[in-house]
Amino acid sequence: MDIIQRIQYVLESESKAIQSIEVTSTFEDVVNLLMSCRCKLLTTGMGKAGIIANKFAVTLSSTGTPAIYVHPGEAAHGDLGVVSEGDCLVAFSTSGKTREVIEMLELAEHLGLGKVVGITSHAESELRKHCDIILEMGVIEEPCPLGLTPSASIAVMNAIADAITLALMELKGITKHQYGLRHHGGYLGRVARLDNE
């Protein structure tokens, strides 16, 4: 492939992967679970999935659902202490076999961790054993020339996270004013304040 063909192929592959997400009632279950969580809402993931988990937490926070990202590697060195009884956690892992994530979930159970949502792809994912609800990413073919670099899978994770976030935001009836209180800086902050000045 030439450069233009490669770029088109990657964009088409990622778009196709997102379009292939099977939206079932499980998504509604997850939104209702996060809506009703009365303790802390935590997210986790390792590597590129961790970046999406972190982005999920900050986007949730800016849209009216406070959340905290916990790095599974740092959890082994004391950050697991953020977990308390009844907390809800959303774990991102395409393979569902990431050692640091599995270890974190196993140990968090001893601290009284509440409901766990897993976002994963592989059918043989070990993550599934530690989750109350699983959101299926579907079978994803990465457009990387080596078939290794996670791009389509990360696009799917990000799309799922955004869909959950915006559904929660709408369900909570977050207004521009409320959004602006959480996001007072930059262009978005100015736009959010326009109707309130």
C-alpha positions in Angstrom: 0.0 0.0 0.0 1.1 3.6 -0.6 0.8 6.1 2.2 -2.7 7.4 1.2 -4.0 3.8 0.8 -2.6 2.9 4.2 -4.2 5.9 5.9 -7.6 5.2 4.2 -7.3 1.6 5.3 -6.6 2.5 8.9 -9.5 5.0 9.1 -11.9 2.6 7.4 -10.8 -0.2 9.7 -11.3 1.8 12.9 -14.7 3.2 11.7 -15.8 -0.4 10.8 -14.7 -1.7 14.2 -16.8 1.1 15.9 -19.8 0.4 13.7 -19.6 -3.3 14.6 -20.1 -2.8 18.3 -23.2 -4.7 19.3 -25.3 -2.3 21.4 -27.3 -4.5 23.8 -29.3 -4.0 27.0 -26.0 -4.6 28.8 -25.0 -1.0 27.9 -28.1 0.2 29.7 -27.3 -2.0 32.7 -23.8 -0.3 32.9 -25.2 3.2 32.7 -27.8 2.4 35.4 -25.1 0.9 37.6 -22.8 3.9 37.3 -25.8 6.2 37.8 -26.7 4.5 41.0 -23.1 4.1 42.4 -23.1 5.9 45.8 -19.4 5.4 46.5 -16.4 6.2 44.3 -16.3 5.4 40.7 -12.9 4.1 39.6 -11.4 3.3 36.2 -8.3 1.2 35.3 -6.4 -0.1 32.4 -2.8 -0.7 31.4 -0.8 0.8 28.5 -2.9 2.3 25.8 -6.1 0.9 27.4 -5.0 2.8 30.5 -4.9 6.1 28.6 -8.5 5.5 27.5 -9.5 4.6 31.1 -7.8 7.8 32.3 -9.6 9.8 29.6 -12.9 8.1 30.6 -12.4 9.2 34.2 -11.6 12.9 33.4 -14.4 13.1 30.8 -16.9 11.6 33.3 -15.7 14.1 35.9 -16.2 17.1 33.6 -19.7 16.0 32.7 -21.1 15.5 36.2 -20.0 12.0 37.2 -16.8 12.2 39.4 -14.4 9.4 38.7 -10.8 8.5 39.5 -8.3 6.7 37.3 -6.1 4.1 39.2 -3.0 3.0 37.4 -2.8 -0.8 37.9 1.0 -0.7 38.2 0.9 2.0 40.8 -1.9 0.1 42.6 0.8 -2.5 43.6 2.7 0.3 45.3 0.0 1.8 47.5 -2.5 3.4 45.1 -4.8 0.4 45.7 -5.5 2.3 49.0 -8.0 4.5 47.1 -10.4 1.6 47.0 -13.0 1.4 49.7 -16.1 -0.7 50.3 -18.8 -0.4 47.7 -16.7 1.5 45.1 -17.6 0.7 41.4 -14.8 0.1 38.9 -14.6 0.0 35.1 -11.7 -2.0 33.8 -10.4 -1.7 30.2 -8.4 -4.6 28.6 -8.8 -5.8 25.1 -7.2 -9.2 25.9 -8.5 -9.3 29.4 -5.2 -11.0 30.4 -3.2 -8.0 31.5 -1.4 -9.2 34.7 -1.4 -5.9 36.5 -5.1 -5.4 35.9 -6.1 -8.9 37.0 -3.9 -8.7 40.1 -5.4 -5.3 41.0 -8.9 -6.7 40.8 -8.1 -9.7 42.8 -6.6 -7.6 45.6 -9.3 -4.9 45.5 -11.8 -7.6 46.3 -10.2 -7.9 49.8 -10.9 -4.1 50.3 -14.6 -4.5 49.6 -14.7 -3.3 46.0 -18.3 -3.3 44.8 -19.4 -3.9 41.2 -16.9 -4.3 38.4 -17.5 -3.6 34.8 -15.1 -5.1 32.2 -14.6 -3.8 28.7 -12.9 -6.5 26.7 -12.8 -8.4 23.4 -11.2 -11.9 23.9 -13.7 -14.7 24.6 -11.1 -16.4 26.9 -10.4 -13.2 28.8 -9.5 -13.8 32.4 -10.9 -10.4 33.2 -14.4 -11.9 32.8 -14.0 -13.9 36.0 -13.6 -10.8 38.0 -16.5 -8.7 36.6 -20.2 -8.4 37.3 -20.9 -7.0 33.9 -19.0 -7.3 30.6 -19.3 -4.9 27.7 -18.2 -6.7 24.5 -15.9 -4.9 22.2 -16.4 -7.6 19.5 -13.7 -9.3 17.5 -11.4 -6.7 16.2 -8.8 -6.9 13.5 -6.0 -4.3 13.9 -5.1 -2.5 10.7 -1.4 -2.4 11.8 0.9 -4.0 9.1 2.0 -6.4 11.8 -1.5 -7.0 13.1 -0.2 -5.9 16.6 -0.4 -2.2 17.3 -3.7 -1.5 19.1 -5.5 1.2 17.1 -9.0 -0.2 16.1 -9.4 -1.8 19.5 -8.5 1.5 21.2 -10.9 3.4 18.9 -13.6 1.0 20.1 -12.8 1.4 23.7 -12.8 5.2 23.4 -16.2 5.1 21.6 -17.7 2.9 24.2 -16.4 5.1 27.0 -17.8 8.3 25.3 -21.2 6.6 24.7 -21.5 5.7 28.4 -20.3 9.2 29.5 -22.7 11.1 27.3 -25.6 8.8 28.2 -24.9 9.5 31.9 -24.6 13.2 31.3 -28.0 13.3 29.6 -29.6 11.1 32.2 -28.4 13.4 34.9 -29.7 16.5 33.0 -26.3 18.3 33.2 -26.8 21.9 31.9 -24.4 24.3 30.3 -24.2 26.1 33.5 -23.3 23.0 35.5 -20.8 22.0 32.8 -19.2 25.4 33.0 -18.8 25.1 36.7 -16.7 22.0 36.1 -14.9 23.3 33.0 -14.3 27.0 33.6 -11.1 27.3 31.5 -10.4 27.5 27.8 -12.7 27.7 24.8 -15.2 25.2 26.2 -15.5 27.1 29.5 -16.2 30.3 27.6 -18.9 28.7 25.5 -20.5 27.1 28.5 -20.7 30.5 30.2 -22.1 32.4 27.3 -25.7 31.6 28.1 -25.2 32.5 31.8 -23.6 35.9 31.4 
